[in-house]
Amino acid sequence: METRRLKADISACRICADRFRKTATAHAPRPVVWFNDTARILIAGQAPGLRVHEAGKPFFDRSGDRLRDWMGIGEDIFYDRDRVAIVPMAFCFPGYDDKGSDLPPPRICASTWRSQIMEQLSGIRLTLLIGGYAQGWHLPGAGKNVTQTVAAWRKSLPDTLPLPHPSWRNTGWLRKNPWFETELLPVLRTRVQEALQ
């Protein structure tokens, strides 16, 4: 399937409409599709949050600010679909539960679309795996322990780097793991520049 048709099919997807209606947010699907087959960097995340759902633009929040800082690039490059593909494990905001917590990305999204997308992204030079769901899908044997997976980042080089979620909720994690900033981030920034060349 050609990339344009695949993107249109994902944008029109409503497979989770009933599921989303039953969440505390009772929202409708709004797939946030952000990739071209010319991309050199793949950002594999979890799922859009509420702000991204409303804006229709990935990482359009403080998490995005932090991720761009980690990568050492500005919005001009980050949002250039010809250079950076942003493909989460679910394209829609999964909603909140009754306690206001984020629901996990529905597995049906990845099982329906992910393999088809990966076939189109044949020019990827660097894959950034953000959080346990993406790490579990892309790294055989990676479990739900994000700290262990990220701490073993050297095993994934040169083509892949596992990262924690850039959410400001993870500020405590970053303080407890100073090696992330001192050891991993310089390598991340270098690999990003190399992949974009």
HELIX and SHEET records of a PDB file:
HELIX    1   1 THR A    3  SER A   11  1                                   9    
HELIX    2   2 ALA A   17  ARG A   21  1                                   5    
HELIX    3   3 LEU A   50  ALA A   55  1                                   6    
HELIX    4   4 ARG A   62  MET A   71  1                                  10    
HELIX    5   5 GLU A   75  PHE A   78  1                                   4    
HELIX    6   6 ARG A  107  GLN A  120  1                                  14    
HELIX    7   7 GLY A  132  HIS A  138  1                                   7    
HELIX    8   8 VAL A  146  ALA A  151  1                                   6    
HELIX    9   9 TRP A  153  SER A  156  5                                   4    
HELIX   10  10 TRP A  168  ASN A  170  5                                   3    
HELIX   11  11 THR A  171  LYS A  176  1                                   6    
HELIX   12  12 TRP A  179  TRP A  179  1                                   1    
HELIX   13  13 PHE A  180  LEU A  184  3                                   5    
HELIX   14  14 LEU A  185  LEU A  196  1                                  12    
SHEET    1   A 4 VAL A  84  ILE A  86  0                                        
SHEET    2   A 4 ILE A  41  ALA A  44  1                                        
SHEET    3   A 4 LEU A 126  ILE A 130  1                                        
SHEET    4   A 4 THR A 160  LEU A 163  1                                        
END                                                                             
